[in-house]
Amino acid sequence: MALFEQRDLHLVKKALCLSVLVMGEQPEGPFRPDSDLADMKDLLDRLLRSDKELGLYMRSAHLILKGSPG
């Protein structure tokens, strides 16, 4: 199992938030990966220290994808 620290951990958190945002916006149906989405949200809950930190990473994901904080 890989151990992520510092910059690597930051990038993993950011990538998970981007993925959650993109997957969550897909229309419900047979091609929406709901189990992956749930697992990614669970992993974020375990990696992030607070709701505030989650908010900061999700804001960053919105900025990357939409050009606004969401």
TORRO-657094 format. One record per residue: residue number from 1; residue in three letters; x, y, z of N, C-alpha, C, O in turn. Coordinates in nm, 4 decimals. Example, Ala and Ser with C-alpha at 12.3 -4.5 7.8 and 13.67 -1.06 7.14 Angstrom:
// residues 2
 mifi lumkol    neast   nnorth      nup   caeast  canorth     caup    ceast   cnorth      cup    oeast   onorth      oup
    1    ALA   1.3190  -0.5690   0.7800   1.2300  -0.4500   0.7800   1.3200  -0.3300   0.7800   1.4236  -0.3319   0.8465
    2    SER   1.2850  -0.2250   0.7080   1.3670  -0.1060   0.7140   1.2900   0.0030   0.7870   1.3409   0.1138   0.8039
// end
This chain:
// residues 70
 mifi lumkol    neast   nnorth      nup   caeast  canorth     caup    ceast   cnorth      cup    oeast   onorth      oup
    1    MET   0.0847  -0.1177   0.0000   0.0000   0.0000   0.0000   0.0890   0.1238   0.0000   0.1860   0.1321   0.0753
    2    ALA   0.0553   0.2173  -0.0837   0.1327   0.3409  -0.0931   0.0992   0.4325   0.0251  -0.0136   0.4339   0.0744
    3    LEU   0.1975   0.5071   0.0685   0.1800   0.6051   0.1743   0.1957   0.7430   0.1113   0.3007   0.7751   0.0557
    4    PHE   0.0907   0.8243   0.1204   0.0951   0.9572   0.0608   0.1188   1.0604   0.1699   0.0520   1.0595   0.2733
    5    GLU   0.2135   1.1484   0.1462   0.2460   1.2537   0.2413   0.2660   1.3840   0.1668   0.3002   1.3851   0.0485
    6    GLN   0.2445   1.4918   0.2361   0.2701   1.6265   0.1905   0.2083   1.6528   0.0539   0.0866   1.6419   0.0387
    7    ARG   0.2885   1.6867  -0.0444   0.2383   1.7257  -0.1774   0.1591   1.6124  -0.2419   0.0553   1.6371  -0.3034
    8    ASP   0.2062   1.4896  -0.2288   0.1354   1.3761  -0.2879  -0.0046   1.3628  -0.2277  -0.1009   1.3383  -0.3005
    9    LEU  -0.0168   1.3785  -0.0968  -0.1462   1.3694  -0.0303  -0.2374   1.4832  -0.0761  -0.3566   1.4625  -0.0986
   10    HIS  -0.1819   1.6014  -0.0896  -0.2576   1.7166  -0.1397  -0.3151   1.6861  -0.2786  -0.4320   1.7142  -0.3050
   11    LEU  -0.2337   1.6295  -0.3662  -0.2794   1.5980  -0.5016  -0.3847   1.4884  -0.5026  -0.4778   1.4938  -0.5829
   12    VAL  -0.3722   1.3899  -0.4161  -0.4731   1.2840  -0.4057  -0.6066   1.3440  -0.3600  -0.7111   1.3121  -0.4165
   13    LYS  -0.6035   1.4299  -0.2589  -0.7255   1.4939  -0.2109  -0.7900   1.5771  -0.3212  -0.9115   1.5717  -0.3405
   14    LYS  -0.7091   1.6536  -0.3931  -0.7612   1.7377  -0.5011  -0.8200   1.6525  -0.6131  -0.9262   1.6851  -0.6661
   15    ALA  -0.7531   1.5449  -0.6494  -0.8030   1.4565  -0.7550  -0.9345   1.3904  -0.7138  -1.0250   1.3765  -0.7961
   16    LEU  -0.9459   1.3500  -0.5885  -1.0707   1.2912  -0.5405  -1.1846   1.3926  -0.5451  -1.2955   1.3586  -0.5863
   17    CYS  -1.1592   1.5151  -0.5039  -1.2631   1.6178  -0.5074  -1.3057   1.6482  -0.6506  -1.4247   1.6645  -0.6776
   18    LEU  -1.2111   1.6557  -0.7410  -1.2451   1.6756  -0.8823  -1.3320   1.5614  -0.9340  -1.4310   1.5848  -1.0033
   19    SER  -1.2956   1.4402  -0.9009  -1.3712   1.3227  -0.9453  -1.5118   1.3218  -0.8878  -1.6081   1.2933  -0.9590
   20    VAL  -1.5241   1.3530  -0.7596  -1.6555   1.3565  -0.6952  -1.7433   1.4618  -0.7617  -1.8614   1.4378  -0.7865
   21    LEU  -1.6870   1.5757  -0.7899  -1.7628   1.6826  -0.8535  -1.8115   1.6414  -0.9926  -1.9285   1.6602  -1.0260
   22    VAL  -1.7227   1.5861  -1.0719  -1.7584   1.5460  -1.2087  -1.8606   1.4328  -1.2072  -1.9607   1.4393  -1.2785
   23    MET  -1.8369   1.3302  -1.1279  -1.9292   1.2167  -1.1229  -2.0654   1.2572  -1.0672  -2.1687   1.2090  -1.1135
   24    GLY  -2.0652   1.3449  -0.9686  -2.1905   1.3881  -0.9084  -2.2780   1.4675  -1.0028  -2.3992   1.4749  -0.9826
   25    GLU  -2.2199   1.5267  -1.1048  -2.2956   1.6051  -1.2017  -2.3482   1.5217  -1.3180  -2.4268   1.5716  -1.3985
   26    GLN  -2.3068   1.3973  -1.3280  -2.3581   1.3112  -1.4337  -2.5039   1.2778  -1.4037  -2.5414   1.2614  -1.2876
   27    PRO  -2.5857   1.2678  -1.5079  -2.7264   1.2317  -1.4837  -2.7374   1.0915  -1.4266  -2.6577   1.0032  -1.4583
   28    GLU  -2.8375   1.0727  -1.3420  -2.8593   0.9393  -1.2862  -2.8946   0.8428  -1.3984  -2.9640   0.8781  -1.4937
   29    GLY  -2.8466   0.7235  -1.3853  -2.8743   0.6226  -1.4860  -2.7739   0.5109  -1.4800  -2.6921   0.5055  -1.3881
   30    PRO  -2.7787   0.4213  -1.5767  -2.6936   0.3023  -1.5717  -2.5442   0.3302  -1.5894  -2.4614   0.2452  -1.5568
   31    PHE  -2.5093   0.4476  -1.6403  -2.3681   0.4758  -1.6650  -2.3051   0.5646  -1.5578  -2.1859   0.5946  -1.5639
   32    ARG  -2.3844   0.6062  -1.4606  -2.3308   0.6869  -1.3506  -2.2684   0.5925  -1.2479  -2.3352   0.5017  -1.1984
   33    PRO  -2.1412   0.6136  -1.2158  -2.0699   0.5215  -1.1251  -2.0974   0.5515  -0.9775  -2.0089   0.5973  -0.9053
   34    ASP  -2.2203   0.5254  -0.9337  -2.2599   0.5613  -0.7972  -2.1767   0.4920  -0.6895  -2.1475   0.5525  -0.5864
   35    SER  -2.1382   0.3666  -0.7115  -2.0595   0.2987  -0.6083  -1.9199   0.3604  -0.5985  -1.8656   0.3738  -0.4888
   36    ASP  -1.8620   0.3977  -0.7118  -1.7319   0.4661  -0.7086  -1.7452   0.6016  -0.6396  -1.6592   0.6401  -0.5604
   37    LEU  -1.8517   0.6725  -0.6697  -1.8756   0.8022  -0.6093  -1.8867   0.7901  -0.4571  -1.8273   0.8690  -0.3836
   38    ALA  -1.9614   0.6932  -0.4114  -1.9769   0.6712  -0.2662  -1.8434   0.6344  -0.2018  -1.8111   0.6828  -0.0934
   39    ASP  -1.7667   0.5497  -0.2678  -1.6368   0.5094  -0.2129  -1.5394   0.6267  -0.2084  -1.4619   0.6390  -0.1136
   40    MET  -1.5426   0.7128  -0.3099  -1.4542   0.8298  -0.3113  -1.4919   0.9278  -0.2006  -1.4043   0.9859  -0.1364
   41    LYS  -1.6224   0.9464  -0.1780  -1.6661   1.0340  -0.0695  -1.6224   0.9782   0.0652  -1.5804   1.0535   0.1530
   42    ASP  -1.6320   0.8477   0.0819  -1.5883   0.7839   0.2060  -1.4375   0.8024   0.2261  -1.3925   0.8324   0.3366
   43    LEU  -1.3614   0.7846   0.1208  -1.2166   0.8031   0.1294  -1.1821   0.9474   0.1651  -1.0924   0.9717   0.2459
   44    LEU  -1.2522   1.0421   0.1058  -1.2297   1.1825   0.1410  -1.2595   1.2077   0.2889  -1.1859   1.2798   0.3563
   45    ASP  -1.3674   1.1480   0.3385  -1.3996   1.1635   0.4812  -1.2863   1.1148   0.5703  -1.2610   1.1706   0.6770
   46    ARG  -1.2190   1.0104   0.5250  -1.1095   0.9554   0.6054  -0.9801   1.0353   0.5899  -0.8981   1.0382   0.6817
   47    LEU  -0.9610   1.1004   0.4745  -0.8371   1.1736   0.4488  -0.8398   1.3179   0.4997  -0.7372   1.3720   0.5409
   48    LEU  -0.9567   1.3786   0.4966  -0.9660   1.5195   0.5324  -0.9920   1.5346   0.6820  -1.0623   1.4540   0.7429
   49    ARG  -0.9343   1.6384   0.7390  -0.9412   1.6589   0.8829  -1.0698   1.7261   0.9298  -1.1077   1.7145   1.0464
   50    SER  -1.1375   1.7972   0.8372  -1.2559   1.8720   0.8789  -1.3442   1.9035   0.7590  -1.3038   1.8878   0.6438
   51    ASP  -1.4656   1.9482   0.7890  -1.5555   1.9939   0.6830  -1.4991   2.1195   0.6161  -1.5203   2.1421   0.4969
   52    LYS  -1.4282   2.1997   0.6929  -1.3673   2.3206   0.6378  -1.2642   2.2834   0.5304  -1.2602   2.3451   0.4239
   53    GLU  -1.1813   2.1827   0.5588  -1.0821   2.1392   0.4614  -1.1515   2.0844   0.3356  -1.1076   2.1109   0.2237
   54    LEU  -1.2591   2.0086   0.3547  -1.3362   1.9588   0.2405  -1.3877   2.0752   0.1576  -1.3801   2.0728   0.0348
   55    GLY  -1.4398   2.1765   0.2242  -1.4896   2.2942   0.1535  -1.3828   2.3621   0.0706  -1.4091   2.4053  -0.0417
   56    LEU  -1.2633   2.3718   0.1245  -1.1528   2.4347   0.0505  -1.1147   2.3535  -0.0730  -1.0909   2.4098  -0.1798
   57    TYR  -1.1091   2.2216  -0.0583  -1.0743   2.1374  -0.1731  -1.1857   2.1366  -0.2779  -1.1578   2.1360  -0.3978
   58    MET  -1.3119   2.1367  -0.2332  -1.4224   2.1399  -0.3289  -1.4278   2.2746  -0.4003  -1.4595   2.2801  -0.5191
   59    ARG  -1.3976   2.3825  -0.3298  -1.3915   2.5147  -0.3929  -1.2834   2.5154  -0.5005  -1.3037   2.5686  -0.6096
   60    SER  -1.1699   2.4566  -0.4694  -1.0616   2.4468  -0.5663  -1.1045   2.3663  -0.6891  -1.0717   2.4025  -0.8021
   61    ALA  -1.1776   2.2574  -0.6667  -1.2257   2.1750  -0.7778  -1.3225   2.2555  -0.8658  -1.3156   2.2481  -0.9885
   62    HIS  -1.4121   2.3319  -0.8034  -1.5042   2.4159  -0.8811  -1.4280   2.5188  -0.9623  -1.4611   2.5430  -1.0784
   63    LEU  -1.3267   2.5795  -0.9030  -1.2467   2.6778  -0.9751  -1.1791   2.6175  -1.0971  -1.1749   2.6790  -1.2036
   64    ILE  -1.1266   2.4979  -1.0813  -1.0586   2.4296  -1.1915  -1.1559   2.3973  -1.3041  -1.1265   2.4211  -1.4213
   65    LEU  -1.2725   2.3427  -1.2681  -1.3658   2.2943  -1.3693  -1.4566   2.4013  -1.4280  -1.4945   2.3933  -1.5448
   66    LYS  -1.4917   2.5012  -1.3479  -1.5930   2.5963  -1.3923  -1.5475   2.7405  -1.3966  -1.6179   2.8269  -1.4488
   67    GLY  -1.4307   2.7665  -1.3423  -1.3822   2.9028  -1.3413  -1.4477   2.9896  -1.2348  -1.4317   3.1117  -1.2352
   68    SER  -1.5217   2.9264  -1.1432  -1.5838   3.0002  -1.0330  -1.5860   2.9106  -0.9099  -1.5748   2.7887  -0.9226
   69    PRO  -1.6004   2.9686  -0.7910  -1.5960   2.8877  -0.6697  -1.7183   2.7986  -0.6481  -1.7194   2.7209  -0.5526
   70    GLY  -1.8178   2.8063  -0.7297  -1.9315   2.7153  -0.7242  -2.0413   2.7614  -0.6393  -2.1428   2.6927  -0.6269
// end
